[in-house]
């Protein structure tokens, strides 16, 4: 059986050369040892960085506005927003706004209340997801329709490069993917919805 070491040790870019050398060591000294060398060479998976100190008191948990958006009803959220209108933009420890969480709710009422209060439909969370991405992931077609009519951009991508359509296809949200596709193909806008 021919050895792979000469192929892996050809001159290459420096970073790639170190990676290939570590993999070659794994082929000749055993998988476990090679993996250890490869990881020690600086190729360990990135670890999640601790969240920066939150500007709000909600560093470790969601506040009532987040809970009301995620699982509550419209009247409950409207009461919170009447008392403190700035709550519509308050972020939790993951960077999500109440609108991100309302997009996950089966009841579209909280989403409607936040949109009426002027929440940004293109707000990004800590991973670059918009409320429309969240609606796609949760297969909430009615919520996606509301977000599109409120001005959500269906072409925005997450930090990982996923757009709303790829997110919808990933979770088999075919109806939602169809709605978003038509919105894009027909050139619909909030001023001229489909």
MIKOLDO-204741 format. One record per residue: z, x, y of N, C-alpha, C, CB in turn; residue in one letter. Coordinates in steps of 0.001 Angstrom, whole numbers, padded with zeros to 6 digits, always signed. Last residue first. Glycine has a CB too. Layout:
N
ZXYZXYZXYZXYa...
***
This chain:
194
-001425-047237+041600-002391-047775+040614-001947-049113+040084-002577-046803+039447x-000811-047100+045171-000435-047005+043756-001483-047620+042848+000903-047682+043520x-001152-045753+047875-002181-046471+047117-001857-046359+045627-003615-045903+047424x+001108-044507+048732+000468-045430+049667-000592-046292+048970-000168-044651+050825x+001645-042844+046548+002589-043914+046880+001986-044953+047838+003847-043317+047498x-001557-042579+044835-000529-042063+045740+000476-043174+045992-001149-041547+047087x-003998-041655+042362-003061-042603+042973-002038-041881+043843-002344-043422+041890x-006196-040569+041063-005816-040073+042375-004872-041003+043111-007035-039848+043202x-006862-041171+038519-007328-042096+039552-006981-041637+040957-006747-043459+039318x-005562-039059+037164-007022-039204+037093-007585-040110+038183-007417-039747+035740x-002796-039524+037722-003459-038280+038129-004975-038478+038214-003125-037139+037139x-002402-042055+036660-001985-041788+038041-002717-040553+038568-000442-041586+038126x-003189-041631+034021-003976-042517+034881-003659-042278+036349-003719-043981+034523x-001067-039912+033258-002467-039461+033204-003350-040315+034098-002993-039501+031760x+001136-041594+033506+001037-040416+034374-000405-039906+034397+002003-039294+033893x+000514-043501+031511+000738-043912+032909+000536-042728+033856+002165-044498+033086x+000397-041854+029211-000769-042615+029650-000662-043033+031107-000951-043838+028780x+003019-040953+029063+001943-039975+029261+000673-040667+029743+001664-039200+027956x+004271-043403+028526+004557-042701+029776+003462-041683+030075+005931-042006+029708x+003222-043888+025980+002985-044843+027062+003206-044179+028419+003905-046071+026912x+004177-041637+024521+002747-041857+024721+002442-042822+025868+002135-042379+023450x+006285-039621+024058+006348-040706+025040+004922-041039+025452+007226-040311+026290x+006813-037487+022330+005992-038616+021883+006151-039847+022773+006347-038976+020456x+007919-035255+023358+008845-036257+022815+008125-037533+022376+009907-036601+023852x+005648-033860+024172+006626-033201+023298+007554-034210+022630+007450-032189+024094x+004422-035522+025993+003797-035314+024670+004780-034721+023679+002573-034397+024790x+006206-035212+028149+006026-036525+027516+005410-036388+026125+005141-037427+028394x+005825-032504+028735+007160-032979+028369+007046-034320+027638+008062-033117+029630x+003171-032524+029483+003554-031759+028290+004934-032181+027804+003536-030246+028584x+003365-034167+031782+002584-034597+030622+002949-033819+029364+001101-034441+030907x+004938-032632+033527+005438-033912+033043+004679-034360+031799+005330-034974+034137x+004808-029141+032512+004573-030235+033442+005034-031543+032791+003067-030310+033847x+006508-026097+032125+006176-027398+031528+005930-028430+032626+007311-027876+030583x+007430-023590+032938+005996-023862+032966+005578-025195+032355+005290-022777+032264x+010071-023095+033261+009502-022654+031991+008013-022984+031892+010254-023294+030832x+010606-024380+035612+010635-022918+035629+010031-022336+034360+012065-022417+035802x+008176-027092+035526+009530-026549+035449+009456-025024+035558+010235-026983+034120x+005692-028238+037860+006093-027635+036589+007530-027128+036672+005140-026484+036209x+004003-031087+039223+005009-030026+039331+005410-029536+037945+006251-030527+040102x+002350-033263+038999+001784-031957+038663+002791-030809+038758+000621-031670+039568x+003424-035616+039912+003293-035457+038464+002757-034087+038048+002391-036529+037920x+005760-035992+042371+004526-035261+042095+004410-035016+040587+004492-033912+042881x+006986-039038+043634+007164-037927+042697+005805-037305+042382+007864-038407+041392x+006889-041276+045319+006338-040011+045796+006549-038827+044879+006917-039697+047098x+007543-043720+044374+008419-043184+045429+007941-041824+045930+009854-043064+044913x+005786-044102+042344+005594-044919+043546+006459-044447+044705+005898-046374+043242x+006976-042334+040523+005627-042066+041024+005372-042845+042316+004570-042433+039957x+009400-043685+040064+009406-042356+040689+008035-042005+041259+009839-041290+039674x+008512-046025+038776+009250-046106+040047+009220-044767+040792+010712-046535+039792x+007373-044859+036476+006537-045645+037392+007204-045750+038769+006276-047061+036811x+009649-043783+035299+008570-042886+035732+007670-043600+036739+007738-042396+034514x+011021-046120+034657+011585-045193+035638+010528-044237+036169+012737-044404+035022x+009301-047150+032720+009555-047920+033943+010126-047025+035031+010518-049088+033661x+009477-045120+030726+008218-045390+031423+008442-046149+032728+007279-046181+030521x+011364-042956+029509+011658-044089+030395+010429-044363+031272+012927-043801+031282x+011792-040764+027726+010797-041816+027450+011083-043096+028236+010763-042132+025951x+013214-038581+028490+013985-039705+027965+013099-040900+027593+015024-040136+028985x+011198-036959+029486+011957-036491+028331+012739-037631+027678+012910-035371+028745x+010398-038513+031683+009467-038238+030593+010217-037826+029334+008473-037143+030998x+012677-038414+033265+012214-039712+032772+011256-039522+031599+011528-040511+033903x+012681-035647+033803+013795-036247+033068+013391-037603+032484+015023-036406+033988x+010365-035359+035304+010481-034643+034029+011566-035280+033159+010797-033144+034271x+011179-036889+037508+010067-037361+036678+010037-036642+035329+008733-037158+037410x+013184-035314+038678+013553-036570+038020+012430-037127+037143+013942-037602+039063x+012218-031944+037656+012305-033020+038633+012809-034283+037927+010920-033272+039318x+013411-028691+036831+012963-030019+036417+013149-031005+037569+013738-030497+035157x+014405-026154+037301+013149-026530+037939+012623-027898+037541+012123-025518+037631x+016869-025731+036362+015767-025215+035546+014412-025651+036085+015919-025677+034103x+018579-026977+038171+018736-025542+037931+017632-024912+037098+020028-025299+037265x+016224-029348+039608+017541-028969+039105+017571-027471+038843+017892-029757+037817x+014569-030441+042554+014565-029602+041356+015999-029328+040921+013810-028272+041612x+013139-033434+043881+014249-032472+043843+014213-031724+042515+015627-033191+044035x+011287-035380+044310+010798-034085+043825+011878-033013+043829+009629-033626+044669x+012478-037584+045421+011949-037718+044064+011395-036409+043485+010866-038762+044052x+015425-037600+047213+014176-036854+047074+013645-036956+045642+014385-035378+047463x+016735-040722+048372+016842-039534+047516+015459-038910+047311+017482-039899+046143x+016946-043040+049959+016206-041885+050461+016341-040616+049638+016639-041600+051830x+017944-045372+049029+018839-044580+049885+018173-043306+050396+020107-044220+049123x+015938-046184+047328+016125-046937+048575+017021-046180+049563+016729-048317+048274x+016484-044370+045280+015210-044280+045990+015319-045002+047332+014059-044880+045137x+018976-045364+044454+018865-044005+045001+017567-043808+045771+018958-042976+043880x+018282-047929+043538+019263-047775+044620+019152-046400+045267+020688-047991+044088x+016514-047337+041465+016030-048082+042624+016976-047914+043814+015874-049571+042277x+018318-046089+039725+017177-045335+040244+016632-046016+041502+016064-045211+039167x+020040-048211+039089+020537-047049+039820+019418-046202+040431+021371-046194+038902x+018044-049986+037753+018767-050327+038982+019313-049138+039741+019886-051235+038659x+016925-049523+035278+016278-048907+036440+017002-049168+037764+014868-049405+036545x+018711-048665+032480+018688-049639+033569+018029-048993+034790+020133-050140+033910x+018698-046331+031047+017832-047435+030607+017669-048485+031695+018396-048084+029345x+018658-043187+032735+019324-044464+032508+018327-045526+032067+020052-044918+033772x+017325-040963+033568+017652-041056+032146+018202-042426+031765+018654-039985+031774x+017214-041200+036278+015935-041245+035559+016145-041355+034054+015102-040001+035876x+019798-040687+037020+019364-042088+037013+018031-042231+036271+019233-042623+038462x+019756-037899+037016+020528-038602+035994+020132-040067+035899+022015-038488+036286x+018148-037348+039217+017811-036778+037914+018489-037582+036801+018232-035286+037842x+019656-038646+041208+018338-039178+040848+017866-038619+039507+017312-038852+041943x+021927-037033+041530+022069-038338+040887+020726-038944+040473+022787-039288+041817x+020632-033738+040636+021055-034741+041606+021299-036061+040870+019987-034917+042737x+021563-030752+038975+020914-032063+038953+021505-032972+040022+021053-032712+037567x+022844-028363+038677+021891-028477+039775+021185-029820+039840+020875-027400+039663x+024843-028287+036913+023525-027872+036417+022442-027975+037482+023134-028712+035217x+027013-029359+038262+027057-027936+037925+025731-027409+037378+028149-027688+036918x+025285-031608+040562+026331-031285+039599+026246-029801+039242+026206-032169+038324x+024759-032357+044052+024338-031735+042782+025537-031501+041874+023607-030397+043042x+024081-035058+046143+025113-034186+045596+024702-033664+044223+026452-034931+045504x+022463-036905+047365+021911-035561+047159+022908-034588+046539+021426-035005+048472x+023964-039212+047622+022649-039319+046975+022052-037958+046650+021690-040091+047864x+026202-038756+049145+026323-038590+047684+024972-038620+046987+027215-039678+047102x+025843-039452+051743+025431-038096+051355+025547-037855+049853+026265-037070+052096x+027015-042008+052084+025573-041891+051858+025118-040504+051373+024850-042225+053127x+029730-043388+051045+029370-042008+051399+027885-041795+051111+030244-040972+050606x+029726-046190+050821+030934-045493+051285+030607-044083+051768+031983-045431+050161x+027198-046696+049838+027604-047302+051108+028806-046571+051692+027932-048792+050916x+027309-045322+047411+026411-044831+048461+026737-045444+049821+024959-045133+048094x+029115-046913+045957+029425-045505+046214+028587-044963+047375+029183-044662+044947x+027637-049305+045882+028960-049280+046522+029366-047850+046862+030019-049928+045604x+025407-048530+044421+025236-048922+045819+026567-048904+046567+024602-050313+045906x+026580-048144+041902+026043-046997+042643+025855-047329+044118+024711-046547+042036x+027264-050805+041260+028283-049745+041261+027823-048550+042093+028598-049294+039818x+024790-052070+041313+025837-052470+042256+026914-051401+042377+026466-053794+041823x+023376-050829+039150+022942-050684+040539+024063-050985+041529+021762-051596+040811x+025503-049250+036680+024638-050318+037157+024378-050133+038651+025268-051705+036876x+025658-046165+034783+026179-047329+035485+025125-048356+035825+026855-046902+036726x+024870-043781+033735+025192-044853+032801+025646-046137+033473+026249-044394+031864x+023928-042071+035809+023529-041862+034421+023740-043103+033561+024296-040702+033836x+025102-043005+038173+023648-042861+038092+023189-042784+036638+023189-041611+038858x+027800-042867+037532+027209-044165+037868+025690-044105+037774+027637-044605+039280x+028062-040098+037170+028305-041011+036043+027669-042375+036300+029819-041174+035795x+027543-039255+039781+026682-038809+038686+026836-039721+037475+027007-037358+038301x+029629-040462+041172+028255-040812+041535+027282-040387+040428+027865-040148+042878x+031942-039257+040026+031631-040670+039764+030199-041067+040134+032594-041545+040523x+030765-035956+038942+031546-036846+039800+031175-038299+039500+031308-036517+041303x+030918-033962+036002+030190-034805+036936+031166-035662+037735+029175-035691+036193x+032492-030720+035860+032251-032076+035394+031452-032840+036442+033583-032797+035088x+032834-028235+036973+032892-028351+035523+032559-029736+035004+034241-027969+035049x+032361-028591+039734+031876-027392+039065+031843-027554+037556+032736-026210+039432x+032717-030543+041765+032219-030916+040447+031714-029729+039666+031128-031930+040575x+033299-030121+044345+034432-030070+043421+033998-030340+041992+035499-031072+043834x+030519-028089+045515+031311-029310+045419+032469-029115+044457+030440-030489+044972x+029323-025746+045271+029761-026079+046617+030628-027327+046597+028559-026279+047542x+030224-023717+042492+029613-024933+043040+030179-025218+044421+029848-026142+042103x+029507-020449+041854+030570-021369+042266+029939-022559+042971+031608-020661+043194x+026809-020276+039496+027502-019845+040710+028547-020878+041088+026506-019629+041875x+027198-020208+035953+026758-020927+037144+027496-020398+038371+026992-022448+036983x+026495-017266+034103+027437-018291+034547+026953-018916+035844+028847-017698+034731x+023392-017067+032408+024273-016543+033438+025265-017627+033826+023467-016055+034673x+022602-016856+029048+022744-017725+030210+023749-017114+031176+023183-019150+029788x+020938-013914+028036+022074-014827+027945+022141-015644+029212+023400-014061+027714x+017963-013025+026432+018682-013215+027692+019805-014214+027494+017727-013690+028809x+018074-011110+023436+017734-012335+024155+018584-012478+025413+017921-013558+023248x+017399-007588+023651+018274-008688+023264+017886-009936+024037+019758-008331+023512x+016086-005254+024054+015278-006453+023841+016115-007622+023372+014185-006178+022837x+017166-002725+024233+017114-003558+025432+016304-004813+025282+016572-002782+026549x+017536-001354+021975+016554-000792+022903+016376-001679+024144+015207-000606+022194x+019100-002932+020409+019765-001900+021201+018824-001272+022220+020328-000823+020292x+017104-004439+019152+018026-005089+020085+018727-004072+020974+019062-005912+019321x+015912-002429+017595+015110-003169+018564+016009-003834+019601+014241-004223+017856x+017996-001669+015949+017394-000689+016859+016632-001402+017961+016456+000271+016094x+018356-004116+014585+019445-003543+015370+018905-002547+016388+020471-002863+014455x+015924-004341+013282+016286-005345+014261+017396-004835+015162+016708-006635+013572x+016150-002129+011595+015096-002177+012603+015393-003190+013691+013773-002500+011957x+018283-002934+009951+018428-001748+010780+017388-001750+011900+018299-000476+009927x+017100-005207+008754+018329-005311+009528+018511-004130+010462+019519-005421+008606x+014770-004262+007419+014698-005240+008502+015947-005264+009362+014457-006607+007940x+014290-000800+006844+014835-002100+006464+014910-003007+007666+016217-001949+005830x+013008+001453+007587+014422+001565+007253+015053+000246+006847+015168+002130+008410x+010342+000721+008093+010622+001840+007201+012077+001913+006766+010239+003122+007867x+010407-001510+009734+009546-001532+008558+009902-000415+007581+008087-001414+008973x+012131-000680+011749+012516-001799+010894+011690-001856+009636+012390-003097+011639x+010622+001249+012949+011858+001658+012286+012334+000559+011353+012950+001996+013317x+008688-000421+014026+008302+000515+012958+009531+001002+012216+007519+001714+013531x+010216-001672+016006+009708-002469+014893+009278-001581+013733+008536-003338+015351x+010669+000536+017655+011797-000160+017047+011363-001008+015870+012495-001024+018072x+008043+001069+018394+008794+002079+017676+009999+001450+016968+009249+003188+018637x+007436-001239+019824+006739-000982+018567+007466+000076+017744+005299-000540+018838x+009123-000867+022026+009255-002039+021177+008623-001793+019820+008624-003254+021841x+008096+001479+023097+009485+001440+022635+009710+000256+021710+010449+001369+023827x+005512+000597+023768+005681+001686+022816+007095+001683+022244+005378+003034+023482x+005970-001242+025754+005443-001724+024487+005656-000677+023407+003951-002075+024613x+006794+000453+027759+007700-000595+027290+007255-001104+025926+007760-001757+028300x+004453+002254+028004+005801+002715+027666+006712+001622+027128+006434+003325+028869x+001449+001294+026273+002257+001266+027488+003691+001616+027115+002181-000129+028193x+000586+003655+023671+000570+002341+024313+001346+002428+025613+001170+001245+023381x-000627+005462+020973-000240+005479+022382-000412+004085+022994-001079+006521+023165x+000625+004151+017836-000479+004569+018697-000007+004610+020143-001691+003617+018546x+002481+003183+016079+002877+004287+016943+001727+004857+017754+003489+005372+016124x+001382+001245+014454+002383+000834+015424+002739+001934+016410+003617+000380+014716x-000317+002677+012811-000873+001657+013696+000104+001282+014798-001256+000419+012900x+001461+004334+011395+000461+004935+012301-000137+003907+013264-000663+005587+011487x+003081+002272+010006+003643+003139+011042+002580+003781+011927+004476+004216+010405x+002145+000901+007874+001819+000358+009184+002284+001267+010312+002434-001011+009345x+000622+002273+004957+001770+002156+005861+001310+001660+007222+002501+003510+006002x-000931+000646+002177-000991+001483+003381+000222+001232+004270-002290+001211+004168x+000000+000841-001189+000000+000000+000000+000000+000881+001246+001221-000954+000001x
***
